[in-house]
Amino acid sequence: MVTTKRSEPNEEDELPSPPTGRASIQDRIAAFAMLDAMTSKTQAEKSMRLRLIGFSNAESARMLQTTPAVVASNIYQEKKKAAKRATTPRKGNASEDATA
């Protein structure tokens, strides 16, 4: 029996392939639920959260529908913001120290 390959795929053949990577399907479902709850957050904040829970830039990019380079840039910007917040003295601490 000889089988021949169709020359043009049907629409149903063009479904996206399942994502590849280290994360299990349960991890991906949990990540999507988390992202849905982060409606008021920026893409950079979402990228950082995905990084913190262990997703690679490529995996995060697929979830956020962007490129790994954009995810890397977002993470870099978020790290810079965090470092700046850590070195900037908080208002209110000086007045509390003066009254003590």
C-alpha positions in Angstrom: 0.0 0.0 0.0 1.5 3.3 -1.1 0.6 6.4 0.7 0.9 9.8 -0.9 1.4 13.1 1.0 -1.1 15.9 0.3 0.5 18.9 -1.4 -1.6 21.5 0.6 -2.6 21.1 4.2 -6.1 21.6 5.4 -6.9 24.3 8.0 -7.2 21.6 10.6 -3.6 20.5 9.8 -2.3 24.0 10.6 -2.9 23.9 14.3 0.0 25.2 16.3 2.3 22.6 17.6 2.5 22.1 21.4 5.1 24.2 23.1 8.4 22.5 23.7 10.6 23.2 26.7 11.3 22.2 30.3 7.9 23.2 31.8 5.2 20.5 32.1 1.7 21.1 31.0 0.6 21.7 34.6 3.3 24.4 34.9 2.0 26.1 31.8 -1.6 26.0 33.0 -0.6 27.5 36.3 1.4 30.2 34.5 -1.5 31.1 32.3 -3.8 31.4 35.3 -1.3 33.6 37.0 -0.9 35.8 33.8 -4.7 36.1 33.6 -4.8 37.4 37.1 -2.2 40.0 36.3 -4.4 42.1 34.0 -3.2 45.5 35.3 0.5 44.6 35.1 2.9 45.5 32.3 4.5 42.9 30.0 7.8 43.6 31.7 6.3 42.7 35.1 4.8 39.5 33.6 8.1 38.6 32.1 9.9 39.0 35.4 7.3 37.0 37.2 7.7 34.1 34.7 11.5 34.3 35.1 11.1 34.2 38.9 9.1 30.9 38.7 11.6 29.3 36.4 10.5 29.8 32.8 13.2 30.5 30.1 13.0 33.6 27.9 11.8 31.5 25.0 9.1 29.9 27.0 8.0 33.2 28.4 8.0 34.7 25.0 5.6 32.0 23.7 3.2 32.7 26.6 3.3 36.4 26.1 3.2 36.2 22.3 6.5 38.1 21.8 10.1 37.3 21.1 12.8 36.1 23.6 14.8 39.3 22.9 11.8 41.4 24.1 11.5 39.2 27.2 15.2 39.6 27.9 15.0 43.4 27.6 11.9 43.5 29.8 13.7 41.5 32.5 16.7 43.7 32.3 14.6 46.8 32.7 12.7 45.3 35.7 16.1 44.4 37.4 17.3 48.0 36.9 14.1 49.3 38.5 14.4 47.0 41.4 18.1 47.9 41.9 17.1 51.6 41.8 14.4 51.1 44.4 16.8 49.2 46.7 19.3 52.1 46.7 16.8 55.0 46.9 16.0 55.8 50.5 12.3 55.6 51.3 10.4 58.7 52.4 9.2 58.6 56.0 12.1 56.6 57.4 14.1 59.8 58.2 11.2 61.3 60.1 10.6 58.1 62.1 14.3 58.0 63.0 14.2 61.7 64.1 11.3 61.1 66.5 12.7 58.0 68.1 
